[in-house]
Structures are given as structure tokens and as C-alpha cells.
Amino acid sequence: MVRIRIGGTHFPLETLGPGRRLGVWFQGCPLACAGCMSRHTWATEGGRESSVGELLGLWRDALRDGARGLTVSGGEPLEQAPALAEFLAGAALLRDATEGAGGNGARPERRADLLVYTGYEQDEWDPDRLRALRHADAVVAGRFRVAEPTTLVWRGSANQRLLPRTELGRVRYAPHQDRRATGPTVQVVVEAGRNPGEAPAARLLGIPARGELAFYERWLGDRGLRLSERSWRP
């Protein structure tokens, strides 16, 4: 089984795609976009090692709990193209088997979709990267550019493109191509320390508007959670 280096997972994720989703963050990114809020996912030796089997188990559980989709982000997923290809192929098979031809699969608007975020533009998708995205229903593509803010839903900067790649992707994402975000774009998850005496950790999931990270840092502080490390700062 192909091994995957991941930065984390979360369910339900509600800020990177429509509905309640399983989020999987791949670890390692050579693009190092200025202003990235997830610098902790850049180092290839960071995060932890996982397997396609482990992640498919999480996806199976999420589908059972009513997940509307899977979002793969990073880091840079296309830096682990063979692992991404195997994971998305398995996720598509598992989705189709779970939904069945007579269930949600008969209504595309209700099926669970597979969304991938990548900093690579379409003209940078070599054959390995294209194979990795074969089962993606939609892709958000393009470098994050801190000088080009946007309010377009599920995008971090105005240059990034939301690209449906399947019929399900077109049904699910076409209505959102020009839609502006109107609700919360950041989901705050506070996790207890894994070991006795270890301080809790806060994870901010989503795409914050300009100045929003500072707001959430103050918001957490008002609730007694002081951040000792901030992944969005050098």
C-alpha cells in the first residue's frame, strides 16, 4: 500500500467545499507562497506518515455519517502524485459502492464529490499530475497570491480558478464559479493535548479574509487559549 505524508485530517470540514466534508491535508510544499496560512505543511519531513488504507477508512466513516464530499489540500497534494492518484481512485470507488446505483448515485446533486486544491496551474500538470487528478470532480488551481485578495467562495486569491472536471463536478460547482462568500470562511477546531499536561491546540480550517487571522487569535485569547505558535507567521 502506498504511503502518504499528511499534515492532518478533519471531519466535518465545512469551509472548503459545499456541505460537511472529510478534509485531508497532504504534507510538503515546495511552492512556499508568501502569506500562506499553513506554513507548517511545507516541510516534507513534517506531519506524519499515513496510508491510503487508513485514509479510505476515514472516508468510509465520513460517508456513513453523511459526508457531502472529500477535500484534499495541503501542503501540495501533487507533490505526492502517485499517492494522491491511488487515494482518489479508492475514494471514488468507495463512494460509488456506498451510494449505489439506486441511491444517491441516481441524483448527481446529492452525490459526494472529490475536490482537490493545488498551487500548480493547469499548464504545469504533467502526465503524473494529470493521472493523480483523474478522479477529482473539481480542482481549485493556482498559487496563493497575498496581494490579490478575493471574496470568491473557496478561493484564497483572485487568480485561483475553480475547475469542474466531471459531470458531478459541473453540477456541484458551476453555481459557485462567481459566488461570493457570505457566511463563515474559517472553522475553529480546538483539540485537547495528546499527552498528559500538553496544552490544547487550535486549528483554523478554511480560507480567512484579510485580517481575519488576527481576529481569531484575539478571539481565542479572550477564551483563555493563548497561541504559542502560529503557522501563518515565519
C-alpha positions, -999 to 999 in steps of 0.1 A, spaced: 0 0 0 13 34 -10 24 56 20 13 92 23 28 120 43 -1 140 58 -4 172 78 -38 162 93 -74 152 87 -107 166 100 -144 157 98 -167 175 95 -150 202 75 -174 229 65 -153 257 49 -135 241 19 -163 230 -4 -200 225 -2 -216 207 28 -200 186 55 -168 171 42 -137 150 51 -107 172 49 -72 156 43 -41 178 42 -11 164 24 23 174 39 51 190 20 50 220 -4 79 235 -24 59 265 -37 61 284 -4 36 311 -13 41 343 6 14 349 32 3 312 33 -16 304 65 -3 268 66 35 271 67 35 241 90 26 219 60 56 230 39 83 207 53 84 173 37 95 157 70 67 173 90 33 158 98 30 121 100 30 90 78 -3 75 68 -15 51 42 -42 50 15 -60 23 36 -61 45 67 -75 75 48 -100 54 30 -112 41 63 -118 77 74 -136 84 41 -158 53 47 -167 65 81 -174 100 68 -197 87 41 -216 67 67 -220 99 87 -235 118 57 -204 135 42 -212 155 11 -176 154 -1 -139 150 3 -115 179 2 -77 172 -3 -55 202 3 -20 208 17 8 213 16 8 205 -21 -10 172 -30 5 170 -64 40 166 -48 28 131 -39 11 124 -72 12 85 -71 -3 85 -35 -29 111 -45 -39 90 -76 -44 59 -55 -63 77 -28 -87 94 -51 -93 62 -72 -101 44 -40 -123 72 -27 -143 73 -59 -148 35 -58 -158 36 -22 -182 65 -28 -199 47 -57 -202 14 -38 -216 32 -8 -241 53 -26 -251 26 -51 -268 30 -85 -302 31 -68 -292 55 -40 -277 90 -41 -258 80 -72 -290 84 -92 -291 121 -83 -258 139 -91 -266 169 -70 -267 147 -39 -236 126 -45 -204 131 -25 -178 149 -46 -140 149 -46 -123 183 -45 -85 189 -47 -66 221 -40 -33 226 -58 -9 255 -63 1 243 -97 -15 259 -127 -31 237 -154 -1 241 -178 21 227 -150 1 194 -148 25 169 -163 13 133 -171 18 121 -135 -1 150 -121 -29 146 -146 -32 109 -136 -34 119 -100 -63 142 -107 -82 117 -129 -109 110 -103 -111 146 -90 -146 161 -96 -132 196 -93 -99 213 -87 -90 247 -72 -58 256 -90 -32 284 -88 -6 299 -65 -19 318 -35 -11 355 -41 -15 375 -9 -16 408 -30 -47 396 -49 -74 391 -22 -108 378 -32 -142 371 -17 -149 343 -42 -161 313 -23 -134 286 -15 -106 306 -31 -77 323 -14 -67 348 -41 -84 362 -72 -61 343 -96 -72 309 -84 -96 290 -106 -124 266 -97 -123 239 -124 -150 213 -126 -136 181 -142 -166 156 -143 -203 158 -147 -207 156 -110 -182 185 -106 -201 206 -131 -234 200 -113 -220 207 -79 -196 236 -86 -209 255 -116 -233 275 -94 -204 286 -73 -180 299 -100 -188 335 -93 -204 332 -59 -191 354 -31 -186 341 4 -214 353 27 -210 330 57 -181 320 79 -149 311 59 -129 298 89 -138 269 111 -122 269 146 -113 234 160 -99 232 195 -82 199 203 -71 186 237 -34 178 241 -25 143 231 -3 137 262 -9 145 299 0 181 306 2 190 269 -15 223 261 -46 222 238 -42 232 201 -64 253 179 -67 247 142 -82 272 119 -97 255 88 -106 273 57 -96 305 39 -96 336 61 -102 371 48 -76 397 52 -71 405 89 -92 375 100 -63 355 114 -55 383 139 -92 385 148 -93 348 156 -61 350 176 -77 376 198 -110 356 199 -91 326 211 -72 346 237 -105 360 251 -115 324 257 -83 316 275 -64 299 247 -30 317 240 -13 306 209 24 298 215 30 290 178 12 304 147 16 285 115 9 316 94 40 335 106 76 330 96 
